């Protein structure tokens, strides 16, 4: 194939990638919606009531103002003052409201509320969610700024359904293209390097940064479990931008090594006899929940993988059918676990 033909094929692949992922400018416009909001402190005398015209919404009154919060936000506020989420839907509201008012009214417990756009028909502003008072969240737009300093040519995946609770996303660099170049691999199987940012604007879990690989043929994502950098966001710290920039550089630095691990998976055969004990072991190691286990096993039966590369693709493909973003990240990380913790027998080459 001539150099011109090779370039044309490469351009087609990049075009296919761009058709499925989000341009940086569009991603920035979306995340701005989560940052251009007012913060309020819910502390002291607070009153609650069921919203008279909006199902599963509540009116929260404090500081001479009334706000509206949905059920998810209300449950989070209850958790912050020590009421387990399982109780919230069981306890009658007329019994629960006084307890919330008491715990917030004594001044020892408070919560940070994030006001989003929109009001109810009476002009009350909407609170998108609550976080602990001392939680510092690293703005999503600043994550993009730090990526730009390292490499500003990228596309974004996973932004279509971000929420305040889970704003996890990944960036993919089209120029970091790797051909798997092994037998028994689907034709046109190219890997693209990137970085995954596990994130929560409400501080539900620490911000984590990992190397990330995306397969072009099926757009499956694999998150490295070997290189993870964590920021626990308690009140922030000095040098956050430097930490972010350094973590991004280090994650990019291991991409080639991750690709080499993936390529070696093709050489490790599996069978209907070796898959069950192997998959059971990695499920336990990564604490995969029962719902995800069943979905993964169904996909494995559909794909009938013959080597660990095919098994990894069957696992990560399952993430496409999962709605919970936390479970999606867990499944993509399970794919990373396969690449990083696969040892084959010296004689028969099967995994153990």
Phi and psi in degrees as a GROMACS rama.xvg file:
@    title "Ramachandran Plot"
@    xaxis  label "Phi"
@    yaxis  label "Psi"
@TYPE xy
-71.7297  164.396  UNK-2
-58.5448  -39.5308  UNK-3
-62.7606  -43.53  UNK-4
-65.5025  -39.5125  UNK-5
-60.7335  -42.3184  UNK-6
-65.8068  -39.7297  UNK-7
-62.8774  -41.0474  UNK-8
-64.9862  -40.5749  UNK-9
-63.3973  -40.9451  UNK-10
-63.342  -37.5223  UNK-11
-63.6867  -39.5217  UNK-12
-66.3708  -42.8481  UNK-13
-64.1194  -38.687  UNK-14
-62.5613  -41.9059  UNK-15
-64.2392  -37.9634  UNK-16
-65.7845  -43.9881  UNK-17
-65.2414  -29.4821  UNK-18
-68.9353  -23.5581  UNK-19
-102.402  -22.8337  UNK-20
-107.269  174.746  UNK-21
-103.294  131.582  UNK-22
-62.0785  152.438  UNK-23
-56.5849  -43.1898  UNK-24
-60.7981  -41.5682  UNK-25
-67.1275  -37.7928  UNK-26
-64.3447  -43.0614  UNK-27
-61.9612  -39.7997  UNK-28
-62.3183  -37.2531  UNK-29
-71.3576  -44.121  UNK-30
-70.0536  -23.3676  UNK-31
-60.4585  -29.9588  UNK-32
-63.0643  -23.0547  UNK-33
-94.6317  -5.04931  UNK-34
-113.614  -27.9852  UNK-35
-86.4531  64.337  UNK-36
-137.327  156.934  UNK-37
-88.8993  145.604  UNK-38
-106.638  140.794  UNK-39
-129.142  148.393  UNK-40
-102.699  119.054  UNK-41
-93.9057  106.823  UNK-42
-159.161  149.977  UNK-43
86.0537  -156.123  UNK-44
-60.7268  118.757  UNK-45
-138.482  137.405  UNK-46
-121.978  149.5  UNK-47
-128.967  149.93  UNK-48
-156.552  154.927  UNK-49
-70.6449  136.78  UNK-50
-67.4724  129.79  UNK-51
-69.733  -20.4841  UNK-52
-130.318  1.19906  UNK-53
-122.674  116.281  UNK-54
-61.242  139.696  UNK-55
53.1919  38.1208  UNK-56
-128.982  152.503  UNK-57
-129.671  154.135  UNK-58
-102.443  126.028  UNK-59
-113.244  121.791  UNK-60
-112.969  122.754  UNK-61
-159.212  154.024  UNK-62
57.5777  34.913  UNK-63
66.1423  17.3985  UNK-64
-132.161  156.054  UNK-65
-116.193  138.934  UNK-66
-128.387  162.327  UNK-67
-113.123  137.512  UNK-68
-135.431  142.802  UNK-69
-83.2824  -179.461  UNK-70
-62.8252  -41.6996  UNK-71
-61.2836  -43.2283  UNK-72
-65.9721  -38.1914  UNK-73
-64.9187  -42.251  UNK-74
-61.8893  -41.4814  UNK-75
-63.8644  -40.636  UNK-76
-62.3569  -41.3471  UNK-77
-61.2847  -42.6463  UNK-78
-61.4984  -38.8694  UNK-79
-65.1501  -27.327  UNK-80
-97.8187  7.1174  UNK-81
100.553  9.17905  UNK-82
-94.6847  116.275  UNK-83
-58.125  143.023  UNK-84
-59.4271  -32.3399  UNK-85
-65.7115  -24.1966  UNK-86
-80.6038  -26.7444  UNK-87
-59.6015  -41.6224  UNK-88
-84.9096  -8.49654  UNK-89
-97.3778  -36.0575  UNK-90
-80.0459  131.545  UNK-91
-55.3132  138.095  UNK-92
-60.832  -33.5473  UNK-93
-67.5022  -18.2121  UNK-94
-91.3649  -32.6167  UNK-95
-76.1161  -41.2509  UNK-96
-55.8883  -46.0005  UNK-97
-60.7581  -35.1488  UNK-98
-67.2568  -42.3686  UNK-99
-61.3494  -43.9581  UNK-100
-61.159  -38.0709  UNK-101
-66.108  -48.655  UNK-102
-67.8112  -34.505  UNK-103
-78.5607  -28.8559  UNK-104
-76.6191  -22.284  UNK-105
-78.9278  -4.78253  UNK-106
86.3018  -7.14405  UNK-107
-87.4415  -20.3599  UNK-108
-123.378  135.482  UNK-109
-146.824  170.04  UNK-110
-144.397  148.265  UNK-111
-93.8068  123.337  UNK-112
-105.881  143.107  UNK-113
-110.639  116.494  UNK-114
-86.9157  124.32  UNK-115
-104.057  173.631  UNK-116
-67.0512  156.878  UNK-117
98.564  154.65  UNK-118
-139.443  166.408  UNK-119
-82.9671  -177.927  UNK-120
-66.2306  -16.0641  UNK-121
-99.6906  8.1014  UNK-122
87.0448  9.07266  UNK-123
-76.0307  134.5  UNK-124
-73.2731  155.619  UNK-125
-99.4254  132.733  UNK-126
-97.0137  120.404  UNK-127
-72.5529  -32.5985  UNK-128
179.549  173.224  UNK-129
-125.049  151.729  UNK-130
-140.962  166.677  UNK-131
-62.5759  151.525  UNK-132
-56.6471  -38.4621  UNK-133
-92.1986  6.65201  UNK-134
-75.2987  129.094  UNK-135
-109.735  125.328  UNK-136
-108.01  139.011  UNK-137
-80.6467  116.783  UNK-138
-55.7281  138.463  UNK-139
-60.3572  -38.8548  UNK-140
-64.5559  -30.2714  UNK-141
-73.8608  -27.4207  UNK-142
-61.9678  -44.8559  UNK-143
-62.8495  -38.5081  UNK-144
-60.8507  -40.9826  UNK-145
-71.5796  -35.0213  UNK-146
-63.8965  -41.335  UNK-147
-56.4204  -35.4537  UNK-148
-66.5781  -26.6449  UNK-149
-93.3849  -44.7085  UNK-150
-163.911  117.346  UNK-151
-97.488  9.28426  UNK-152
-104.675  91.3479  UNK-153
-152.629  164.004  UNK-154
-116.696  166.028  UNK-155
-121.453  136.592  UNK-156
-122.78  153.026  UNK-157
86.3431  7.24684  UNK-158
-88.3497  -9.53924  UNK-159
-64.4042  -25.4572  UNK-160
-135.736  39.3237  UNK-161
-68.8064  152.32  UNK-162
-133.491  172.642  UNK-163
-62.2663  -37.8249  UNK-164
-71.8489  -41.0475  UNK-165
-134.993  104  UNK-166
-112.221  39.6371  UNK-167
-69.8772  138.403  UNK-168
-155.868  171.137  UNK-169
-132.389  155.18  UNK-170
-114.969  140.912  UNK-171
-124.958  132.119  UNK-172
-101.348  108.065  UNK-173
-56.685  -30.6983  UNK-174
-76.4154  -14.0545  UNK-175
-90.856  71.4832  UNK-176
-105.848  134.872  UNK-177
-131.517  132.316  UNK-178
-89.2897  130.287  UNK-179
-62.2313  -36.5389  UNK-180
53.1404  43.8446  UNK-181
-134.017  158.588  UNK-182
-70.2828  163.408  UNK-183
59.2415  29.3791  UNK-184
-115.709  139.208  UNK-185
-54.3808  135.191  UNK-186
-58.392  135.081  UNK-187
83.338  19.0358  UNK-188
-80.9919  100.599  UNK-189
-115.842  142.609  UNK-190
-106.234  142.51  UNK-191
-121.258  131.068  UNK-192
-82.3102  150.189  UNK-193
-166.846  -163.023  UNK-194
-137.009  137.642  UNK-195
-106.528  134.016  UNK-196
-115.779  104.668  UNK-197
-83.8821  121.05  UNK-198
-148.402  151.571  UNK-199
-140.576  121.042  UNK-200
-69.0082  -19.2352  UNK-201
-96.3862  5.63317  UNK-202
71.6447  27.864  UNK-203
-67.4239  -26.5204  UNK-204
-155.273  160.592  UNK-205
-63.9601  153.467  UNK-206
-74.0111  125.602  UNK-207
-125.505  141.639  UNK-208
-121.325  128.976  UNK-209
-138.842  152.132  UNK-210
-64.5775  147.72  UNK-211
-141.522  137.133  UNK-212
-123.816  137.672  UNK-213
-119.944  130.75  UNK-214
-89.5475  126.346  UNK-215
-67.0866  -41.4848  UNK-216
-62.2944  -32.858  UNK-217
-132.082  1.558  UNK-218
56.8122  31.9284  UNK-219
-77.6895  143.429  UNK-220
-110.902  140.337  UNK-221
-125.526  127.329  UNK-222
-103.402  127.704  UNK-223
-65.2202  137.701  UNK-224
-102.027  -2.6186  UNK-225
-87.7743  -36.0534  UNK-226
-115.669  94.9118  UNK-227
-127.917  131.337  UNK-228
-118.68  126.708  UNK-229
-119.503  137.337  UNK-230
-125.606  116.383  UNK-231
-87.9989  4.56595  UNK-232
59.3209  11.7937  UNK-233
-68.0497  101.829  UNK-234
63.3059  9.50862  UNK-235
73.556  -174.259  UNK-236
-162.302  166.264  UNK-237
-66.5788  139.656  UNK-238
76.5006  29.6282  UNK-239
-61.3436  -41.4222  UNK-240
-65.0479  -37.6164  UNK-241
-65.4135  -43.1099  UNK-242
-58.6729  -45.8726  UNK-243
-62.15  -47.915  UNK-244
-61.8354  -45.1467  UNK-245
-62.9356  -40.8215  UNK-246
-64.8154  -39.8861  UNK-247
-63.1697  -45.7305  UNK-248
-61.5627  -42.5068  UNK-249
-67.606  -37.7307  UNK-250
-63.9159  -42.1019  UNK-251
-66.3841  -30.6968  UNK-252
-67.2799  -20.4459  UNK-253
-100.167  2.38604  UNK-254
-58.904  -46.2767  UNK-255
-60.3099  -41.2499  UNK-256
-64.2474  -37.6367  UNK-257
-65.1377  -40.6832  UNK-258
-62.0036  -42.6628  UNK-259
-62.0437  -36.4947  UNK-260
-63.4532  -43.2179  UNK-261
-62.8148  -43.1201  UNK-262
-61.3619  -35.4781  UNK-263
-69.9893  -21.1604  UNK-264
-62.7282  -29.387  UNK-265
-61.9364  -26.638  UNK-266
-85.2986  -4.34133  UNK-267
-106.271  105.942  UNK-268
-76.4051  154.61  UNK-269
-136.606  165.388  UNK-270
-145.063  175.395  UNK-271
-63.0019  -20.7666  UNK-272
-84.6506  -34.5703  UNK-273
-90.5105  -20.1526  UNK-274
-65.0446  -49.6422  UNK-275
-54.6583  -51.4169  UNK-276
-66.1261  -34.8073  UNK-277
-67.1588  -48.1542  UNK-278
-68.1025  -34.4027  UNK-279
-63.8863  -40.1562  UNK-280
-63.2694  -47.1941  UNK-281
-73.6806  -28.6611  UNK-282
-58.628  -46.6471  UNK-283
-67.5935  -40.1403  UNK-284
-62.3113  -36.396  UNK-285
-101.047  5.80545  UNK-286
52.8539  48.6838  UNK-287
-75.1263  133.301  UNK-288
-73.0099  166.801  UNK-289
-63.9502  -40.1697  UNK-290
-61.4912  -44.3924  UNK-291
-68.804  -37.4662  UNK-292
-58.3414  -45.8334  UNK-293
-64.127  -40.5821  UNK-294
-65.1272  -41.1098  UNK-295
-65.7512  -44.3191  UNK-296
-62.7371  -38.2022  UNK-297
-61.8733  -43.2422  UNK-298
-66.2746  -38.5646  UNK-299
-62.2693  -41.5439  UNK-300
-64.0817  -36.1824  UNK-301
-66.9988  -43.2805  UNK-302
-85.4243  -23.4022  UNK-303
48.5145  59.7998  UNK-304
-65.1842  144.592  UNK-305
-111.147  -7.64694  UNK-306
-146.141  171.816  UNK-307
-68.2286  -26.3715  UNK-308
-65.0509  -45.9938  UNK-309
-65.1414  -36.3328  UNK-310
-64.288  -43.9127  UNK-311
-59.2645  -42.9387  UNK-312
-64.6442  -38.0406  UNK-313
-63.7735  -39.6099  UNK-314
-64.91  -52.6806  UNK-315
-70.0584  -26.6436  UNK-316
-63.4299  -29.3458  UNK-317
-59.0527  -29.8116  UNK-318
-59.9232  -25.1398  UNK-319
-63.99  -26.4955  UNK-320
-98.985  4.15245  UNK-321
-100.739  130.764  UNK-322
-87.4193  -36.6396  UNK-323
-69.3987  120.168  UNK-324
-66.1036  -31.2415  UNK-325
-65.2388  -39.3983  UNK-326
-69.8982  -35.0375  UNK-327
-59.8558  -46.7413  UNK-328
-62.2223  -39.3894  UNK-329
-64.3629  -39.8192  UNK-330
-69.7038  -41.398  UNK-331
-64.0499  -35.865  UNK-332
-70.1165  -31.1514  UNK-333
-63.3072  -38.6331  UNK-334
-59.9011  -41.0297  UNK-335
-64.7525  -34.1953  UNK-336
-64.984  -38.7707  UNK-337
-59.7087  -44.0227  UNK-338
-69.4326  -31.498  UNK-339
-96.582  -15.7314  UNK-340
-130.294  43.4127  UNK-341
-113.262  116.567  UNK-342
-117.059  136.064  UNK-343
-111.24  150.346  UNK-344
-63.6037  137.996  UNK-345
-64.0892  -25.7117  UNK-346
-95.5329  -55.338  UNK-347
-96.1624  -8.77873  UNK-348
70.1355  2.68393  UNK-349
-74.5169  154.75  UNK-350
-77.8362  152.105  UNK-351
